[in-house]
Amino acid sequence: MRIQFYFLLFIASITISCQNEKDDYIPTDQVILSNVFGSKIDLNNLDSYQNNDIPSYIRFSNQGNAIENDKATLGRILFYDTKLSTNNSISCASCHQQEHAFSDTAIASTGVNGMTGRHSMRLVNVGFQPSTNFFWNERVNSLENQVTQPIKDHAEMGFSGENGAPSFDDLLIKLSATDYYQVLFKHIYGDIAVTEERLQECLSQFVLSIQSFDSRYDDGLLATGNPGPGFPNYNMSENRGKFLFITTPENGGAGCVSCHVPPEFAIKNNIHNNGVIATIADPNVFDHDNTRSPSLRDLENPEGFINGPLMHNGTFTTLLEMVEHYNSIDMTNQQLLDPLLFDSIGPNGPIGQQLQLTDNDKTALINFLKTLTGTDIYTNPKWSDPFAD
């Protein structure tokens, strides 16, 4: 009996040992995520996306669905995942880079089957504008609809279903077979189904969370409570530039405020052609009459380098070139120029804008625009690449 007892005890100890060893290799949801993202994604300690500080003076907040931390977290992963392209080489972040205020320094961005037709916009404060239309030509009416369009674009991320390319349904199948998406969709939605509506919801919430309200302009506005008076944290040139920006030409200013109203500095509704008409590929081809530009915030990074060429075709590579354009707009061959840019109507039609800014005025305007740059957007880990080492 004693021998039998010790034999059974030996068998039991082996069984328990094997079970413990097996348990060590049973991946939990968090282990699956940790294997891919390290400590960057923790289901029990998510980054905060829904409680960003929005100043009380911000007027527009077209954010659609309220941001939820878990959905924005999934949106962050989708945003940086190259699996969203047909050849696993391109992510949303390839064309919208955090270090450049979520834009691209190239005029046209590289896709899986070619180049983009227009320059990649900076994704700064996209939820804080008077309109809910997106893209340079305003072709979609919500951010939810916008975020999956580049994925379906044949040149950009390739899931177009064109010319033998995989379809968007193929992408859904691809993501459904990925273990970390099974974990995340189950955690958020209660099942592992990957649908376009869920991708749109999560991607748009992440993009909406990318906010920049920590510039020197914000500090000055908080100090004065009024955008008109000189800001105590500005030098003379910066305050001169602010005056020129917010004052109409009739009153000695440059009238920038007519299209880009502080404090959002987003473009107003129903603004049309600004005199930059060419496509990237051909300066003789007209593109386009409606313009939905990004906010003027974060045109440069904190080091003073421009975050990417300006306008839909990247035609300007410095702030001075942009100011020079608006200082003297030639009406020759211009189509559908926005009336706000007419100085007057002459015998032969509209006369292009002639602001007659001095060199000091141009410098002042540029110095003011530089004060619209924040810092947090460039370094905050919650907007960074979760796949990075």
C-alpha positions as CSV (number, residue, x, y, z in Angstrom):
1,M,0.0,0.0,0.0
2,R,2.9,2.4,0.8
3,I,4.4,1.7,-2.6
4,Q,1.1,2.3,-4.3
5,F,0.6,5.5,-2.3
6,Y,4.0,6.9,-3.3
7,F,3.4,5.9,-6.9
8,L,0.1,7.8,-7.0
9,L,1.7,10.8,-5.4
10,F,4.5,10.8,-8.0
11,I,1.9,10.6,-10.8
12,A,0.0,13.5,-9.3
13,S,3.0,15.6,-8.9
14,I,3.9,15.1,-12.6
15,T,0.4,16.0,-13.6
16,I,0.4,19.2,-11.6
17,S,3.8,20.1,-12.9
18,C,2.8,19.5,-16.5
19,Q,-0.4,21.5,-16.0
20,N,1.5,24.4,-14.6
21,E,3.9,24.2,-17.5
22,K,1.0,24.2,-19.9
23,D,-0.6,27.1,-18.2
24,D,2.6,29.1,-18.7
25,Y,2.1,28.7,-22.5
26,I,-1.6,29.5,-22.6
27,P,-1.6,33.1,-24.0
28,T,-4.0,35.4,-22.3
29,D,-5.4,38.4,-24.2
30,Q,-2.9,40.7,-22.6
31,V,0.0,38.3,-23.5
32,I,-1.0,38.4,-27.1
33,L,-1.0,42.2,-27.1
34,S,2.3,42.3,-25.2
35,N,4.0,40.0,-27.7
36,V,3.3,42.6,-30.4
37,F,3.2,46.0,-28.6
38,G,5.2,45.4,-25.4
39,S,4.0,47.6,-22.7
40,K,2.5,50.2,-25.0
41,I,-1.0,48.7,-25.1
42,D,-2.4,47.6,-21.7
43,L,-6.1,46.8,-21.7
44,N,-6.2,47.5,-17.9
45,N,-4.4,50.9,-18.3
46,L,-5.3,52.6,-21.5
47,D,-4.1,56.0,-22.5
48,S,-6.7,58.8,-22.2
49,Y,-8.1,60.0,-25.5
50,Q,-11.4,61.2,-24.3
51,N,-10.4,63.7,-21.6
52,N,-8.1,66.0,-23.7
53,D,-8.1,69.6,-22.5
54,I,-10.1,71.7,-25.0
55,P,-9.9,75.4,-24.2
56,S,-13.2,77.1,-23.5
57,Y,-12.6,79.6,-26.3
58,I,-12.7,76.8,-29.0
59,R,-16.0,77.2,-30.8
60,F,-16.3,74.2,-33.1
61,S,-16.3,70.6,-32.0
62,N,-17.6,68.5,-34.8
63,Q,-16.5,65.2,-33.2
64,G,-19.4,63.0,-34.1
65,N,-19.3,60.0,-31.8
66,A,-17.8,60.7,-28.4
67,I,-14.3,59.5,-28.1
68,E,-13.8,56.3,-26.1
69,N,-10.4,55.3,-24.9
70,D,-10.5,51.7,-26.0
71,K,-11.9,52.5,-29.5
72,A,-9.3,55.3,-30.0
73,T,-6.6,52.8,-28.9
74,L,-7.7,50.4,-31.5
75,G,-7.8,53.3,-34.0
76,R,-4.2,54.1,-33.1
77,I,-3.1,50.5,-33.9
78,L,-5.0,50.5,-37.2
79,F,-3.5,53.9,-38.0
80,Y,0.0,52.5,-37.8
81,D,-0.6,49.0,-39.1
82,T,0.9,48.3,-42.5
83,K,-1.5,45.3,-42.8
84,L,-4.0,47.9,-44.0
85,S,-2.2,47.9,-47.3
86,T,-2.2,45.1,-49.8
87,N,1.6,44.5,-49.7
88,N,2.0,45.3,-46.0
89,S,4.2,48.2,-46.7
90,I,2.0,51.3,-46.2
91,S,0.0,52.5,-43.2
92,C,-2.0,55.7,-42.6
93,A,1.1,56.9,-40.7
94,S,3.3,56.5,-43.8
95,C,1.6,59.6,-45.2
96,H,0.7,61.3,-41.9
97,Q,3.8,61.3,-39.7
98,Q,3.7,62.4,-36.0
99,E,7.0,64.2,-36.2
100,H,5.5,66.4,-39.0
101,A,2.2,67.1,-37.4
102,F,0.8,64.0,-39.1
103,S,1.6,65.2,-42.6
104,D,4.3,64.2,-45.1
105,T,7.3,66.3,-46.1
106,A,7.0,64.9,-49.7
107,I,4.8,66.7,-52.2
108,A,3.1,63.4,-53.1
109,S,3.1,60.4,-50.8
110,T,4.1,57.0,-52.0
111,G,1.4,54.3,-52.1
112,V,1.4,50.6,-53.0
113,N,0.6,51.3,-56.7
114,G,1.8,54.8,-57.3
115,M,1.7,58.3,-55.8
116,T,-1.1,60.3,-54.2
117,G,-2.8,62.8,-56.4
118,R,-2.7,65.6,-53.8
119,H,-0.4,66.4,-50.9
120,S,-1.2,64.7,-47.5
121,M,-3.0,67.1,-45.2
122,R,-1.8,67.7,-41.6
123,L,-4.2,65.9,-39.3
124,V,-4.3,68.7,-36.7
125,N,-7.6,69.5,-34.9
126,V,-9.7,68.0,-37.7
127,G,-12.7,68.0,-35.4
128,F,-12.4,71.7,-34.7
129,Q,-13.7,73.3,-37.9
130,P,-17.0,74.7,-39.0
131,S,-17.6,71.9,-41.6
132,T,-17.8,68.2,-41.5
133,N,-16.6,67.8,-45.1
134,F,-13.2,66.2,-45.7
135,F,-10.5,65.9,-48.4
136,W,-9.2,68.9,-50.3
137,N,-12.2,68.8,-52.6
138,E,-14.7,68.1,-49.8
139,R,-15.9,64.9,-51.4
140,V,-17.0,63.1,-48.2
141,N,-19.2,64.5,-45.5
142,S,-17.9,62.8,-42.4
143,L,-14.6,61.7,-40.9
144,E,-16.0,58.2,-40.5
145,N,-16.4,58.0,-44.3
146,Q,-13.1,59.6,-45.0
147,V,-10.8,57.3,-43.0
148,T,-11.4,54.2,-45.1
149,Q,-11.1,56.0,-48.5
150,P,-7.3,55.9,-48.7
151,I,-7.4,52.1,-47.9
152,K,-9.7,51.6,-50.9
153,D,-7.7,53.8,-53.1
154,H,-5.9,51.8,-55.7
155,A,-2.7,53.9,-55.7
156,E,-2.5,54.5,-52.0
157,M,-3.2,51.4,-49.9
158,G,-4.6,49.2,-52.7
159,F,-7.7,47.5,-51.5
160,S,-9.7,48.7,-54.5
161,G,-10.8,45.5,-56.2
162,E,-9.5,47.1,-59.4
163,N,-7.3,45.4,-62.0
164,G,-7.2,42.2,-59.9
165,A,-6.3,44.0,-56.7
166,P,-7.8,42.7,-53.4
167,S,-11.1,44.2,-52.4
168,F,-12.0,45.8,-49.1
169,D,-13.7,42.6,-48.0
170,D,-10.3,40.9,-48.4
171,L,-8.9,43.4,-45.9
172,L,-11.6,42.5,-43.4
173,I,-10.8,38.8,-43.8
174,K,-7.1,39.6,-43.4
175,L,-7.6,41.6,-40.2
176,S,-10.0,39.0,-38.8
177,A,-7.3,36.4,-38.9
178,T,-4.9,38.5,-36.9
179,D,-4.7,37.5,-33.3
180,Y,-4.3,41.0,-31.7
181,Y,-7.3,42.2,-33.7
182,Q,-9.3,39.3,-32.4
183,V,-8.4,40.3,-28.9
184,L,-9.2,44.0,-29.4
185,F,-12.5,43.6,-31.2
186,K,-13.7,41.1,-28.7
187,H,-12.6,43.4,-25.8
188,I,-14.4,46.4,-27.4
189,Y,-17.4,45.0,-29.2
190,G,-18.0,41.7,-27.5
191,D,-17.2,39.6,-30.6
192,I,-14.3,39.4,-33.1
193,A,-16.2,40.6,-36.2
194,V,-14.2,43.1,-38.2
195,T,-16.4,45.4,-40.2
196,E,-15.9,48.6,-42.1
197,E,-18.2,50.5,-39.7
198,R,-16.0,49.4,-36.8
199,L,-12.8,50.4,-38.6
200,Q,-14.4,53.7,-39.4
201,E,-15.5,54.3,-35.8
202,C,-12.1,53.5,-34.3
203,L,-9.9,55.2,-36.8
204,S,-11.9,58.4,-36.8
205,Q,-11.8,58.5,-33.0
206,F,-8.0,58.3,-33.0
207,V,-7.7,61.0,-35.6
208,L,-10.2,63.2,-33.8
209,S,-8.1,62.9,-30.6
210,I,-5.0,64.4,-32.3
211,Q,-5.2,67.9,-30.9
212,S,-2.9,70.9,-30.6
213,F,-3.9,73.7,-28.2
214,D,-0.6,74.4,-26.4
215,S,0.9,77.0,-28.7
216,R,2.2,80.4,-27.8
217,Y,-0.9,81.8,-29.3
218,D,-3.0,79.9,-26.8
219,D,-0.8,81.2,-24.0
220,G,-1.3,84.8,-25.2
221,L,-5.1,84.4,-25.6
222,L,-5.4,82.9,-22.1
223,A,-3.4,85.8,-20.7
224,T,-5.5,88.6,-22.4
225,G,-8.9,86.9,-22.9
226,N,-9.1,88.7,-26.2
227,P,-7.4,88.1,-29.6
228,G,-7.3,91.8,-30.4
229,P,-4.8,93.4,-28.0
230,G,-1.1,92.8,-28.1
231,F,-0.1,89.5,-26.4
232,P,2.3,89.9,-23.5
233,N,4.3,86.8,-24.6
234,Y,4.8,88.1,-28.2
235,N,7.5,90.4,-29.5
236,M,6.8,93.4,-31.5
237,S,7.0,91.6,-34.9
238,E,4.7,88.8,-33.7
239,N,2.1,91.2,-32.5
240,R,2.3,93.1,-35.8
241,G,1.8,89.9,-37.6
242,K,-1.2,89.1,-35.5
243,F,-2.7,92.5,-36.3
244,L,-2.1,92.0,-40.0
245,F,-3.7,88.5,-39.8
246,I,-6.9,89.6,-38.1
247,T,-7.4,93.0,-39.8
248,T,-9.0,93.5,-43.2
249,P,-7.1,95.1,-46.0
250,E,-9.4,98.1,-45.9
251,N,-8.2,98.7,-42.3
252,G,-4.5,98.2,-43.0
253,G,-4.3,94.4,-42.6
254,A,-3.8,91.4,-44.8
255,G,-7.3,90.0,-44.2
256,C,-6.2,86.4,-43.6
257,V,-9.0,86.2,-41.0
258,S,-11.5,86.3,-43.8
259,C,-10.8,82.6,-44.6
260,H,-9.0,81.4,-41.5
261,V,-10.7,82.5,-38.3
262,P,-9.0,82.3,-34.9
263,P,-8.8,80.5,-32.5
264,E,-9.2,77.4,-34.6
265,F,-7.5,78.9,-37.7
266,A,-9.5,76.4,-39.7
267,I,-10.8,77.4,-43.1
268,K,-14.4,78.8,-43.3
269,N,-17.2,77.1,-45.2
270,N,-17.8,77.8,-48.9
271,I,-14.2,79.0,-49.6
272,H,-13.3,78.3,-53.2
273,N,-10.2,78.5,-55.4
274,N,-7.3,80.5,-53.8
275,G,-5.4,81.0,-56.9
276,V,-3.4,77.7,-56.7
277,I,-4.9,75.7,-59.5
278,A,-2.5,73.1,-60.8
279,T,-2.4,69.4,-60.1
280,I,0.8,67.9,-58.7
281,A,1.4,66.1,-62.0
282,D,0.7,68.9,-64.5
283,P,0.8,72.6,-63.9
284,N,-1.5,73.1,-66.9
285,V,-4.4,71.0,-65.5
286,F,-7.0,72.8,-63.3
287,D,-7.5,71.4,-59.8
288,H,-9.9,72.5,-58.2
289,D,-12.7,74.9,-57.3
290,N,-13.6,73.8,-53.7
291,T,-10.8,73.9,-51.0
292,R,-10.9,72.2,-47.6
293,S,-7.5,73.0,-46.2
294,P,-6.1,71.9,-42.8
295,S,-5.9,74.4,-39.9
296,L,-3.0,76.9,-40.0
297,R,-1.9,75.5,-36.7
298,D,1.5,73.7,-36.7
299,L,2.6,74.8,-40.1
300,E,6.1,74.4,-38.7
301,N,7.4,72.0,-36.0
302,P,8.9,73.4,-32.8
303,E,12.4,73.3,-34.3
304,G,11.3,75.7,-37.0
305,F,11.1,73.3,-40.0
306,I,8.1,73.4,-42.2
307,N,5.9,70.2,-41.6
308,G,5.4,69.7,-45.3
309,P,4.8,71.7,-48.5
310,L,1.7,73.8,-48.6
311,M,-1.4,73.7,-50.7
312,H,-3.1,70.7,-52.3
313,N,-0.3,70.4,-54.8
314,G,2.6,71.2,-52.5
315,T,3.5,74.2,-54.6
316,F,5.0,76.3,-51.7
317,T,7.9,75.0,-49.6
318,T,8.3,78.0,-47.4
319,L,6.0,80.3,-45.4
320,L,7.4,83.2,-47.3
321,E,6.3,81.7,-50.7
322,M,2.8,81.4,-49.3
323,V,2.7,84.9,-48.0
324,E,4.0,86.2,-51.3
325,H,1.2,84.4,-53.2
326,Y,-1.5,86.1,-51.2
327,N,0.3,89.4,-51.3
328,S,-0.1,89.6,-55.1
329,I,-2.5,87.3,-56.8
330,D,-2.5,87.4,-60.6
331,M,-5.8,86.9,-62.2
332,T,-4.3,85.6,-65.5
333,N,-5.8,82.2,-66.3
334,Q,-7.3,81.9,-62.9
335,Q,-10.6,80.0,-62.7
336,L,-13.3,80.5,-60.1
337,L,-11.1,82.6,-57.8
338,D,-12.8,83.1,-54.5
339,P,-14.4,86.6,-54.4
340,L,-12.7,87.3,-51.1
341,L,-9.4,87.5,-53.0
342,F,-10.6,90.2,-55.4
343,D,-9.4,93.7,-54.8
344,S,-12.1,95.1,-57.1
345,I,-13.8,94.6,-60.4
346,G,-12.2,96.4,-63.3
347,P,-13.4,96.9,-66.9
348,N,-11.9,93.6,-67.9
349,G,-13.2,91.7,-64.8
350,P,-11.9,91.0,-61.3
351,I,-8.6,92.5,-60.2
352,G,-6.5,90.1,-58.3
353,Q,-5.5,90.8,-54.7
354,Q,-2.7,93.3,-54.2
355,L,-2.0,93.7,-50.5
356,Q,1.3,95.7,-50.9
357,L,2.8,94.2,-47.8
358,T,6.3,95.5,-47.0
359,D,9.1,93.1,-46.3
360,N,8.7,93.8,-42.6
361,D,5.0,93.0,-42.8
362,K,5.8,89.7,-44.6
363,T,8.2,88.8,-41.9
364,A,5.8,89.8,-39.2
365,L,3.0,87.6,-40.7
366,I,5.4,84.6,-40.8
367,N,6.6,85.2,-37.2
368,F,2.9,85.2,-36.1
369,L,2.2,82.0,-38.0
370,K,5.1,80.3,-36.2
371,T,3.4,81.1,-32.8
372,L,0.6,78.7,-33.8
373,T,2.8,75.7,-33.3
374,G,2.4,73.5,-30.2
375,T,4.7,70.9,-28.8
376,D,2.6,68.0,-27.4
377,I,1.4,66.7,-30.7
378,Y,4.9,65.8,-31.8
379,T,6.0,63.7,-28.8
380,N,3.0,62.5,-26.9
381,P,3.3,58.6,-26.7
382,K,-0.5,58.1,-27.1
383,W,-0.3,59.3,-30.7
384,S,2.9,57.4,-31.4
385,D,3.6,54.1,-33.3
386,P,2.6,51.2,-31.0
387,F,4.6,48.8,-33.2
388,A,7.9,50.7,-32.8
389,D,10.6,49.1,-30.7
